[in-house]
Amino acid sequence: MNLSEKSIENVEYMIEQIKEKLKVLNLGAIKPSHFDEDMYEELKEIYDMVLRKNSFSPNEMQALVEELGSLRKK
């Protein structure tokens, strides 16, 4: 998958990977349909950071969820 290209498919892929890595319990809280290509760069930065780390503190998890929330479509 070429994540250097902005596409809805890439947004969906990155959101699913973030959810899996963070082990999001409330899966309905973060859906690929909540995001669009306008925030692609920001979402890609979060995706890259999440995949680099092996574990997250509760504070880091909260910050990531809040950041994803701020990127949601209005």
TABEL-V432450 format. One record per backbone hydrogen bond with DSSP energy under -0.5 kcal/mol. NH is the residue of the N-H (numbers start at 1). CO is the residue of the C=O. If there is no record, write none. Layout:
NH/CO, NH/CO
This chain:
3/1, 5/2, 11/7, 12/8, 13/9, 14/10, 15/11, 16/12, 17/13, 18/14, 19/15, 20/16, 21/17, 22/18, 23/19, 24/19, 27/25, 29/26, 30/26, 30/27, 31/29, 34/31, 35/32, 39/36, 40/37, 43/39, 44/40, 45/41, 46/42, 47/43, 48/44, 49/45, 50/46, 51/47, 52/48, 53/49, 61/57, 62/58, 63/59, 64/60, 65/61, 66/62, 67/63, 68/64, 69/65, 70/66, 71/67, 71/68, 72/68, 72/69, 73/34
